[in-house]
Amino acid sequence: MRTKIIKVDEMEKASSIRVSNKTREMLSVLARGKESQEEIILRLIKLANNLSAKEGTKIAEKGNIIGTKYEQKHKNLEIELKGKKYSVVCTFNDLSLISLMRSRQLQNMRSSEQNIEWELDLEMININKGHGWIAPSTLNIEETRLIYLICVKQILEETFDIKLYELMTEKDYLDTGKWMEAYDRNDLSRDSLNSDVRNVFHADLKEKLR
């Protein structure tokens, strides 16, 4: 009889860091949801490492022009649509820096940063409907568009720790007016609204597929 192996991770020893009340308040401002102070610090360390890396997302200013060079991220999303389950592999721009800059306290440091536009530039690479991985282009146009828009919503909610309540039903996802309301309410980029959402209703969806 085979014996099931149970792996037990060694518990890390905890230590403490002394911080002032001002620092504690600054950390609280940067929290996403109910993050602990340790979780906030770990995320900021990860962000700092990303910004120091050559491939990390960068924002550069030249005169009155602000440009952004993005690092690409990959994610596997699990979606259930009309009773069918999908696994979708996506690639998209890392917007963690943009998310950090959206904090009012950080925006007030430099007024020019308040108007930085960005694009998610999400692409679907592979899709699994339960019978193996297939190219997204093999699905019909309506199914592909809906799955793509669901992925956009999911990535935006996770990146900016927001809830796009306007987008709940299939009808909502396919309503550009609902997307505009969601973007406006959360002060999201107009460039993203046009490129990541509106274009999929008018342009060839092949631009969003691999």
N, C-alpha and C positions, 0 to 999 in steps of 0.2 A: 504494500500500500504506500502510495506516495505521500510524503509529509508536506503540508503547506508551510512555506517559509514566511514568517512574519518579520518584516524589517522594522526595527525601532531606531529612530534617529536620536542621536545624542543631543540632549538639551543644551542649548548655549547658556553659558553663565552670564547673568545680567550684571551690568555695571551702571553707574549713574553719571550724568553730566550736569554740572551746575550751570544754570542759565538765569539771567535776570528776568524780572517780570516783563520788561519791555520786549526781550527776545521771545518770551513765551507768547506774548500777545501777537507778535509778528508771525510766529509759526501758526497760530490759530487762524490768522487771516488767510494763510496759504493752504489751509486744510481743504480736502475734497471730501465732502460728506462728513462721516464720523471717524476720520483718520485720527489715530493716536499721534502724539508728538514724535514717536520713533518712526512711524510710517511716513510722516511728513519729511523728516530728516533723510530717510533712506531714499525717498523719491527725489529730493533735491540733490542728493549726492549723485544719483543716477543721471539726473539732468545735467549736472555740472560735468560729469564724465563725458556725456554726449556732446556738450558744447565744446569741450576741449579736444575732441576727436576730429580728425580731418574730414570724416564722412558725416559728422553731425550736422543738424540743421543750423544754418547761420543766417543772420540778418546783417546786411551791410548798407551803409548810407554813403551816398556820393552827391554832395550838394543837397538839392531838395528831393532827390530820388532815393527811394528805399527799395532794395532788392532782397529776395530771400532764396537761399539755396537749401533745398530740403534733403533730409535723409529719408530713405525709403524704409517702411516697415511692412511686415507681413503678419497676417492674422487669419486664423481659421474660425469662421462663424458658423454656428449651428442654428438653422432656421426651420420653423414649421409653418407651412403655407398650405391652406386648404386640406389639412390632414396629411400632407406629404412632408417628409423631413429631408432637408438639404444640408450638406456640408459645403461651405464655400470658402475657398482660399483667395484672399485679397491682398493686394499691395496698395499702399497709400502713403502720402506725405506724413512725416512725423510732425505733429503740431503741438508737441509738449511745450516748446518754447512760447508759441503763440498763446497757449492756455495760461502759462505763467504770467505773461504780459497783460492778460485781460484783467488781472487783479487791479482794482482801482488804485491801491496804494502804489503799485509799480507804474501804472500809467501816469500818475501824477508826477513821477520823477522826470519824465520827458514827454512833452505834449505831442511831439511828432510821432510817438509810438502809438498814439490813440487811433491813427488812421491807417495802420498797416493792414493791407488786404492779403488774403491767402486763399489757396485752393487745396482741397483734399486730394484731388487727382486720383481717385480710387479706381482700380482696375480689378476685374475678376479674372483669376488665372485658371482655376479648376473648380468643377462642381461635382458632387457625388449625391445622387438621388437614391442611394441604397443598392445600386447595381454596379459600382465601380466608378472611377473618376472619368469625367468627360469634359470636353472643351465647352465653355459657356456658349459659344457660337452655334452649338448643335441644338440648343433650346429654341422654342419659338420666341418671337420678338416681345410679345406681351409678358411671358413668363420671365424672360431675361431682364426686362426693364424693371419689373416689380421686385425681383430678387436684388438687383443692383441698388434700388432706392432703399430697400430695407437695410442693406449693408451700410449705406451712407448714414442713415439715421443712427444705427448702432454705434458706428465709429465716432460720430459727433457727440453722442451722449456720453460715451466712455471718456473721450478726450477732454471735454469741457465740463464733465460732471453736471450735466443738465438733463432735463426731460422734455422731449418734443411732444407735448400732449396733443398737439394739433394732428399728429400722424398716428392714428390708431387702426384704421380699417384699410382694406384694399382701395376703397374709393378715395380715402384721404391721401394715400401715397401717390395716386395718379392725378391729384389736383394741385396744379402749380400754385394756386392761391393759398392753399394750406401750407405749402412749403415757405412761401413768402411770409406768412404770418409767423411761422415758427422761427425763421431766421431773424425777422424784425424784433420779435419779443426777446430773443436772446442776444441781440446785437451781434449777429454773425456776419461774416464777410459777404458783400454783394458779389465779389468775384467768384466766390465759392457757389453762391446761389445760381449764378448764371452758368458757370462751367460744370459744376458737379451735379446740378439738378435740371435746370431748364433745358440745357443742351440735349439731354437724353430723350426729350420729347420731340425735338426737331432735327437733331443731327443723327448721323449713322452711329448706332450703338457699338459698332466694331471698334470705335476709338476707346471704349471702356473695357474691352475684352482682350485676352491674350490667347 
